[in-house]
Amino acid sequence: MLVNLIDVFTKDGCVRELEVPYEAERFSCTLGTFSIQEKSPVPLKLSHLGQSKALAEGSVKLTLVLACDRCLKDVEYPFDFSFRLKLVSPDYAGADRDDYEFGFLEGYHLNVDELIRTEILFNWPEKVLCREDCKGICKVCGRNLNDGACGCDDFVPDPRMAVIKELMNANKEV
């Protein structure tokens, strides 16, 4: 959703408070496509900071369905974060331009969907687990080990010892 910022950039003391709906049903990134389970409108406060400058403050609350990193079971992961961005209009040419954001602007409009997408990526968890003691899946048959043992032989010989094993097998008398 695009929010017009012309009045906030130009009018001294201008403050706008609004709720912006986040309409996406799925979240896509290089990690995959994830279903959005719950979401709420984004409260947004836009304040004039000076000629062609504005401050955008808000918070995001939503829940994505992610896969557990060990067993691949679906996990509802809540995202609850706030943001505070200093914005400058496209025509701003001040020396302090690097102190402000302009990547979320399309002309004089704030792209709230792109802002939320970027904030989700910044707040992405390092590891997603269905529970702390998740046992993962069997390397042989792929069964979820949280549901019980599968009985597969999970012994993996040390590859550094393969040469010794070959020598022992070659010298065996039959």
PyMOL commands that set and color helices and strands:
alter all, ss='L'
color gray80, all
select helices_A, chain A and resi 6-10+97-99+112-122+145-147+159-170
alter helices_A, ss='H'
color red, helices_A
select strands_A, chain A and resi 2-4+15-20+26-29+32-39+42-50+53-67+74-88+105-106+109-111
alter strands_A, ss='S'
color yellow, strands_A
deselect
rebuild
show_as cartoon
